[in-house]
Amino acid sequence: MSSGRRDQIDLVWFSEVQWDFLSTRKQRLLQRFSSRWRILFVEPYALGRPEHWLPVTRGNVTVLTVPFLKTVPYRIGRLLDVALFRNAVAAAGELILRFWLRRLGFASRDRIVGLSNVYWGRVAARMPCALRFYDANDDHLAFPGSPSWLPDYLSRYLERCGLVFSVSPELTARLPIPSTVRCVELGNGVEYDHFATPLPDAPPELAAFAAEGGPLLGYAGAVDWVDTELLQETAAAYPHSRIALLGPAYDRTWQDRNRALLELPNVHWFGRIDYRELPAWVQRFDLALMPLLRDPLKRASHPNKLYEYAAAGVPVLAIDYCSALAAARGVIHIAGTPGEFVAMVPEALRDVRRAERQAFAREHSWDALAARMQSELLRASEREAG
């Protein structure tokens, strides 16, 4: 019987991001799947962060931590280049996975398998299932430190796929997708009401920082992808402004490498902000910044922070680093060069197109994107079964 006719649909998703660490596209989409879907979210182990060695539930999603190849400690990570050692480590992780798949009832051949963690590619390619799909939310092979053997893991998985979701045409063009596999461009979005609903109380830490005077410029997101040289130039050009950085650093050396930026008197890094609290911070920005690195990794991305900023109604200034910004030209300021970015700050601060920005954000809701993903998955599983 096809997936489209079953009352319950099982989905196993291999994620590169932990469920409770950073709110990303995966969480936003899966939380909106209908009650027909029973979802197992397999997250990686990360040193120093809360783990879920025993399954926990997040709505209709079961979250489970399974250590795998990427989580081998760095000092012995080079041993993974030796195929025998790599296969032994992978076999241990696969045994843990198989135990939990059976224990939790996700071992059926009728399940759907989704992948955004390429390190699981070879294992996921072998798993019996009704459908495999890949969610290309980033160029996962372009991340710093990606090993030379990883592209083969992705290629093997894509050869067994029935469907690919991609956030941008640039990213689609980089993927070795077989001509027989359907590719759907499904960008990022926003929980509009979460960011648009006015919150009267400012976070005390941010209020204290803003009280030092001048307009408050802010960035919300992983700080690893920020062009720190551009931020330094901006902070130096507007010494009476305040620049607030909200978000985690994946690279544990980021703080040490960027001392010059963080020691500026008008710059403060607040670290990771809980997603539930984030709107109260973003709504206080006089200007929301998108000073992202213009490298191959970010050029293929689709920033959901664009829609979050717009939903909050605040003015936005971005460096032209990805094609997704083009659709927002009517409601935000986009600089072609670092020099233009710095020079455009006063003009962007005067931007009063709040209603237009919020209307733009409303068109990119996670609800619509999740509905489309479900529809595409059901249609693809029916094709595979037929």
Summary of the structure (lengths in Angstrom):
residues: 386
radius of gyration: 21.5
end to end distance: 9.5
largest distance: 65.8
contacts: 1248
relative contact order: 0.13
helix: 43%
strand: 18%
